[in-house]
């Protein structure tokens, strides 16, 4: 009888363990889940100063919502998770005659900006050891494909990616994106060359892969390859170094190089672009000073993705980007953290950039362009409104010549942005 009772106890224990294991796995999946709602109130006004401008002003005032559920992982050697993202924006002001402003969709047939827009997506993910695979929506920050969160809704991509850190100090990334949801779009679309002559064709996908190796904690090297099928091939090489110069001085140096050429059927014709850039930032205490130089070589501009997807791995990337054929550009910048004056959370950045030698083709004189930025932002550090951020961004942009024989562009732009994130 004792033997039978022992078998019965073990059978009950095994049954309970088998039944509770999925619950334990589910508990880990739920307990590690992060839920947040990001709020962004965004006002933009672009005031054109040049003669014969198509519009005197463009802009809008919108309220955006970014709801995200980032799940935990199930237990086991191979773990699974599922993320949810939903973005929505409503126009508070900026109706007829104020668009397009690059923020919200513009209905050309009606001559009016959309009253609201939004989109939602899922991302399935799997993890084993130090490798993670994702399928669905992505918000990448890679040298060959980058999200855009500088306006209202965030630019996202759709496809799959693999990230691996199985080898010490080496990070590997690869993937394929087949669609993009640009910052002013409520849907998805195949990618194309944004700064081409027009939207001739769309690519079936963007394939990418690369690696970053940290030789030391202060020195790393990166290589990435990107292929927008039948449009362009892109190679990126980067070196980053942080040096402690003593007496509180620190120097951060970035060296970056891109090589771009046409791919496959070359839907947009030959692409001949090479660019290199260097940015050095010297900091001490609450101050930092930076100098940057960027050079475009070849007969083509630097290729950009649909919806003017950003390329901040170019050291002079900005509103006008300084990516035109044969352009030489430089920047000087200064940043200050007002913690040094007893106001933690208040930060300022100002910079001036100038590009020269821009090849306009034929016998046309070279173009010149410049951009001045001033950003002032404050994030409340404590109290009931802790985490509430307010930012003012000012831009002053000028070019000597416009397209063809048109006069240059001259506009001032102001953005007022308020952000807050609820974390549940």
Buried (B, 14 or more C-beta within 10 A) or exposed (E): EEEEEEEEEEEEEEEEEEEEEEEEBEBBBEEEBEEEBBBBBBBBBBBBEBEEBEEEBBBBBBBBBBBBBBBBBBBEEEBBBBBBBBBBBBBEEBEEEBBBBBBBBBEEEEEBBBEEBBBEBEBBBBBEEEEBBBBBBBBBEBBBBBBBBBBBBBBBBBBBBBBBBEEEEEBBBBBBBBBBBBBBBBEBBBBBBBBBEEEEBBBBBBBBBBBBBBEEEEBBBBBBBBBBBBBBBBBBBBBBBBEEEEEEEBBBBBBBBBBBBBBBEBBBEEBEBBBBBBBBBBBEEEEBEBBBBBBBBBEBBBBBBBBBBBBEBBBBBBBBBBBBBBBBBBBEBEBBBBBEEEEBBBBBBBBBBBBBBBBBEEEEEBBBBBBBBBBBBBBBEEEEEEBBBBBBBBBBBBBBBBEEEEEBBBBBBBBBBBBBBEEE
